[in-house]
Amino acid sequence: MTNVDEILNDDEIAIVVELMGRIEPAKTFITRALEAGKQVVTANKDLLAVHGSELLDIAQKNGVALYYEAAVAGGIPILRTLVNSLASDKITRVLGVVNGTSNFMMTKMVEEGWSYEAALAEAQRLGFAESDPTNDVDGIDAAYKMVILSQFAFGMNIQFEDVGHQGIRNITPEDVAVAQELGYVVKLVGSIEETPSGIAAEVTPTFLPKAHPLASVNGVMNAVFVESIGIGESMYYGPGAGQKPTATSVVADIVRIVRRLNEDTVGKAFNEFSRELVLAKPEDVKSSYYFSILAPDARGQVLHLAEIFNAEEVSFKQILQESSDGETARVVIITHAVSKTQLENVVAKLREVPEFELLNTFKVLGE
């Protein structure tokens, strides 16, 4: 604490860089630095996703800068791209493979047929995953990043609690194999989209068409795919973490602040795009979905499934029944686009039928 006090009380120190991670004591130190009139650079996505609005208000009140390009996809200058290069465009959807650990694991599972457990053990051995991998494999880390991206792409301060997140723990080799058979690649994808009623954000395992640019983002690499009215489709690709990529983004923020200090424009916010937060209604959030269902190997079961889906006006795009063990068979269904409301109703009805076991359901991105 003595060293921190010395930094904050030293008038010759103009810029403070925070790379501690976690929310506390980083939040306290950054708050004190901003209140002391220091410019601050951070890469702390967890802190910014939870307390970013509060810290930005403190920075504005004290006429100082708070920059954090390295907080999202460390080696990709995506935040500054959204602020500058896409400022005149209207973004309609952002998709991202933004967690290197889970993407490394999914690459092993897809390319080499590894199980989740084997992929996690290898990620931990190589230092990509921590001993407690919860934030990475449960989609929490990616959800934090989607919170920040929503502020820059849509001008809305969505709360972390409003970003649904489903991780990769339950993805099986069978899910991966059937995805490939049907022309898809499974990845953990974050998405933010604007619907007629507001924005919706989530992180979920997603079946990507093999031709989609995100499907070829492998290993620990990250990518952000932007759909907009003006440019159309564009993708920004690079390392998501690591010492050199993160350091490059941090130093770029420092250089930017120094330039603004010289120009006497340092009080200008990193992101000035701001709109009232309006969350989408569930009935307006639509996608195709994959269902993996264990059913009795008996006549009429597929018809029974069709009746459940038809009752919610959900139609099948693809259906596949795999070989039976004599008693049960796995039925795989890809639906046409349905709303979140329809999805939830179908899932609830399937769980009410004791002879059906819903193994997994994942989002499917259209062509």
Secondary structure, 3 states (H helix, E strand, C coil): CHHHHHHHCCCCCCEEEECCCCCCCHHHHHHHHHHCCCEEEECCHHHHHHHHHHHHHHHHHCCCCEECHHHCCCCCCHHHHHHHHCCCCCEEEEEEECCHHHHHHHHHHHHCCCCHHHHHHHHHHCCCCCCCCHHHHCCHHHHHHHHHHHHHHHCCCCCHHHCEECCCCCCCHHHHHHHHHCCEEEEEEEEEEEECCEEEEEEEEEEEECCCHHHHCCCCEEEEEEEECCCEEEEEEEECCCHHHHHHHHHHHHHHHHHHHHHCCCCCCCCCCCCCCCECCHHHCEEEEEEEEEEECCCCHHHHHHHHHHHCCCCEEEEEECCCCCCEEEEEEEECCEEHHHHHHHHHHHHHCCCCEEEEEEEECCC
